[in-house]
Amino acid sequence: MKKFINIYGSNLLTIITLALVFIGFNDYFVQFAEKDKSQELFPIFLIAASTVFLYAIPVALFIYYLVKRFNVSGKVVLLSLIFGFTIPLYLASQGNSLISLLLFSLNVPKEILSKWGAAMTAPFTEEIAKGIVVLLTYFFCKKISLKDAFISGMISGFGFQVLEDVAYIFQSTFGETNTGFSIAFERVSNALGSHMGFAIVFGVGLIALLKKETSIPKSKALFFIIAPIVLHFAWNSPLEGDWVTPLFGSINLCLAYYVFTIVDSLDEGIKIDKIVQV
């Protein structure tokens, strides 16, 4: 088996990745081609979906700035864009379905599922799915630095955020309300503190653990992997109040900024644990 992996592993990974890119792309856009949708609502959907540009354009420019600042290769950026805008949303949706089926098979009470279903599925499948983008970039680029991992994670989260927001707007527009503007502005308002921050922290922790980076101890790398899942779980939990989203979004952004201070200082030869203490 080991010999087979050594000989054919790279080609097999390439084939699987290409298949995931195609399937993910196809699975996402085929939903817009459903014939039972009212044609009159498509202009409303397109206008509502355009609100995503309110954060997408500034974030894209910021990513460009960080790519230059970190001197990240074009290959890392390109692969992260291709993978991030095709693979994670599809894998996460499949993972959510599998976990949901498992919970149903275990006869978990419907009351619990209705309240805790989102928290019991999405935090695990979505963070892992976005982390796979960073992992694939790592393998296809023959290893990457922590700065590369930061950018790859950010792009992965960015792609996931944009595609998920547009999908929610589409579902709302063609649902019972026949308007996507309410959900559009809700999604835009939460975008900066959500998937990008989670993916940045998870991605850097994953690569630090994989490479056994001395700049980030194993315990801290594990913390970076676990923290986004815990925060995402709390975000999706049935906690009520106007404070929930701002609180967890702020914590997520602060954690992402902490990771930024780490990777940004690596070339300066500063001992990481002396910069900021967790």
C-alpha positions in Angstrom: 0.0 0.0 0.0 2.8 2.4 0.9 4.6 1.6 -2.4 1.3 2.3 -4.3 0.9 5.6 -2.6 4.5 6.6 -3.3 4.1 5.8 -7.0 0.5 6.9 -7.7 -0.4 9.1 -4.7 0.4 12.4 -6.4 -1.6 11.6 -9.5 -4.5 10.2 -7.5 -4.6 13.4 -5.4 -4.7 15.5 -8.5 -7.5 13.4 -10.0 -9.6 13.6 -6.8 -9.0 17.4 -6.5 -9.9 18.1 -10.1 -13.1 16.0 -9.6 -13.9 18.0 -6.5 -13.4 21.3 -8.2 -15.7 20.3 -11.1 -18.3 18.8 -8.9 -18.3 21.7 -6.5 -18.6 24.2 -9.3 -21.4 22.3 -11.0 -23.3 21.6 -7.7 -23.3 25.3 -6.8 -24.4 26.8 -10.1 -26.9 24.1 -11.0 -29.2 25.4 -8.3 -29.7 28.6 -10.2 -30.9 26.7 -13.2 -33.9 25.1 -11.6 -36.9 25.5 -14.0 -39.5 26.0 -11.4 -38.1 29.4 -10.4 -40.0 32.6 -11.4 -38.1 34.4 -14.1 -39.5 37.7 -12.7 -37.6 37.3 -9.5 -34.1 36.9 -11.0 -33.5 40.7 -11.4 -34.4 41.1 -7.7 -32.0 38.3 -6.8 -29.2 39.8 -8.8 -29.6 43.2 -7.2 -29.8 41.7 -3.7 -26.8 39.5 -4.4 -24.8 42.6 -5.5 -24.8 43.8 -1.9 -22.1 41.2 -1.3 -19.7 43.5 -3.1 -20.0 45.9 -0.1 -17.4 43.6 1.6 -16.1 41.5 -1.2 -14.3 44.4 -3.0 -12.6 45.8 0.1 -11.6 42.3 1.2 -10.2 41.4 -2.2 -8.1 44.6 -2.1 -6.9 43.7 1.4 -5.9 40.2 0.3 -4.0 41.7 -2.6 -2.2 44.0 -0.1 -1.3 41.1 2.2 -0.1 39.0 -0.7 2.4 41.7 -1.6 3.3 42.3 2.1 3.9 38.6 2.7 5.5 38.0 -0.7 3.2 35.1 -1.4 3.6 33.3 -4.7 1.1 33.5 -7.5 0.7 29.7 -7.4 -0.5 29.7 -3.8 -2.9 32.5 -4.6 -4.3 30.9 -7.7 -4.7 27.4 -6.2 -6.4 28.9 -3.1 -8.8 30.9 -5.3 -9.7 27.8 -7.4 -10.1 25.5 -4.5 -11.7 28.1 -2.2 -14.4 29.0 -4.6 -15.3 25.4 -5.5 -14.5 22.8 -2.9 -15.3 23.8 0.7 -19.0 24.7 0.3 -19.7 21.4 -1.5 -17.8 19.3 1.0 -19.4 21.2 3.9 -22.9 20.6 2.6 -22.2 16.9 2.1 -20.7 16.7 5.6 -23.7 18.5 7.1 -26.0 16.0 5.4 -24.1 13.0 6.7 -24.0 14.3 10.3 -27.7 15.1 10.1 -28.5 11.6 8.9 -26.3 10.2 11.7 -28.2 12.3 14.3 -31.5 11.1 13.0 -30.4 7.5 13.0 -29.4 7.9 16.7 -33.0 9.1 17.4 -31.9 12.5 18.7 -35.0 14.4 19.8 -36.4 16.8 17.2 -36.5 19.5 19.7 -32.8 19.3 20.2 -32.1 19.1 16.5 -34.2 22.1 15.8 -32.3 24.2 18.3 -28.8 22.7 18.2 -28.7 21.2 14.7 -26.7 24.0 13.1 -24.2 24.0 16.0 -23.8 20.2 15.8 -23.0 20.1 12.1 -21.6 23.3 10.5 -18.7 24.1 12.9 -17.1 20.8 12.3 -17.7 20.2 8.6 -17.2 23.8 7.4 -14.0 24.4 9.3 -12.5 21.1 8.1 -13.7 21.8 4.5 -12.0 25.2 4.5 -8.9 23.7 6.0 -8.8 21.2 3.2 -8.2 24.1 0.8 -5.1 25.1 2.7 -4.0 21.4 2.9 -4.4 20.9 -0.8 -2.4 24.1 -1.5 0.3 22.8 0.9 0.6 19.5 -1.1 0.4 21.0 -4.6 2.9 23.7 -3.8 5.4 21.3 -2.2 4.9 22.8 1.3 4.0 26.4 2.1 5.1 28.9 4.8 2.8 30.2 7.6 2.4 33.4 5.6 1.2 31.4 2.7 -1.1 29.5 5.0 -2.6 32.7 6.3 -3.4 33.9 2.8 -4.7 30.5 1.6 -6.9 30.3 4.7 -8.2 33.8 4.2 -9.0 33.2 0.5 -10.7 29.9 1.4 -12.9 31.6 4.0 -13.5 34.5 1.6 -14.7 32.1 -1.2 -16.9 30.2 1.3 -18.4 33.4 2.6 -19.2 34.9 -0.8 -20.8 31.7 -2.2 -22.7 30.9 0.9 -24.1 34.5 1.1 -25.2 34.4 -2.5 -26.8 31.0 -1.9 -28.8 32.2 1.1 -29.9 35.3 -0.9 -31.1 33.1 -3.7 -33.0 30.8 -1.4 -34.6 33.8 0.3 -35.5 35.5 -2.9 -37.3 32.4 -4.3 -38.7 31.3 -1.0 -41.8 32.4 0.8 -40.8 36.0 1.3 -39.8 36.6 -2.4 -37.2 39.1 -1.3 -33.5 38.6 -0.7 -32.7 42.1 0.6 -33.3 41.4 4.3 -31.0 38.3 4.4 -28.5 40.1 2.1 -27.9 42.9 4.5 -27.8 40.5 7.5 -25.2 38.3 5.8 -23.1 41.4 4.8 -23.2 42.8 8.3 -21.7 39.5 9.7 -19.3 38.7 6.9 -16.1 40.2 8.3 -16.3 38.4 11.6 -17.2 35.0 10.3 -15.7 32.5 7.9 -12.5 34.4 6.9 -11.4 34.7 10.5 -12.2 31.1 11.2 -10.3 29.8 8.2 -7.3 32.0 8.8 -6.8 30.7 12.4 -7.6 27.1 11.4 -5.3 27.1 8.4 -2.3 28.6 10.1 -2.7 26.1 13.0 -3.0 23.2 10.6 0.2 24.0 8.7 2.1 24.9 11.8 1.2 21.5 13.2 1.9 19.7 10.0 5.3 21.4 9.6 6.2 21.2 13.3 7.0 24.9 13.2 9.2 26.0 16.1 7.7 29.5 16.0 4.3 28.1 17.0 4.4 25.4 19.7 2.3 22.3 19.2 -0.1 23.3 22.0 -0.7 26.7 20.3 -1.2 25.1 16.9 -3.8 22.8 18.4 -5.5 25.8 20.0 -5.6 27.5 16.6 -7.3 24.4 15.1 -9.8 23.9 18.0 -10.7 27.6 18.7 -12.5 28.3 15.4 -14.7 25.2 15.8 -15.6 26.2 19.4 -16.4 29.8 18.3 -18.4 28.6 15.4 -20.3 26.2 17.6 -21.1 29.0 20.0 -22.1 31.3 17.1 -24.6 28.6 15.8 -25.9 27.7 19.2 -29.4 28.8 20.2 -28.1 31.7 22.3 -30.4 34.7 22.0 -29.7 38.4 22.1 -28.3 41.2 20.0 -24.9 40.7 21.7 -24.3 37.2 20.3 -23.0 37.9 16.8 -21.0 41.1 17.7 -19.3 39.3 20.6 -18.2 36.1 18.8 -17.5 38.0 15.6 -15.2 40.4 17.6 -13.5 37.5 19.3 -12.9 35.8 16.0 -11.4 38.9 14.4 -9.1 39.5 17.5 -7.9 35.9 17.2 -7.3 36.3 13.5 -5.4 39.5 14.2 -3.3 37.7 16.8 -2.4 35.1 14.2 -1.5 38.0 11.8 1.0 39.4 14.4 2.6 36.0 14.6 3.1 35.4 10.8 3.9 39.0 10.1 6.8 39.0 12.6 8.4 35.7 11.5 11.0 37.4 9.2 12.1 39.7 11.9 13.5 37.0 14.1 11.3 37.8 17.0 10.5 35.1 19.5 6.7 34.6 19.1 5.8 34.0 22.7 7.2 37.3 23.6 5.0 39.3 21.2 1.6 38.4 22.6 0.6 36.0 25.3 -2.6 33.9 25.0 
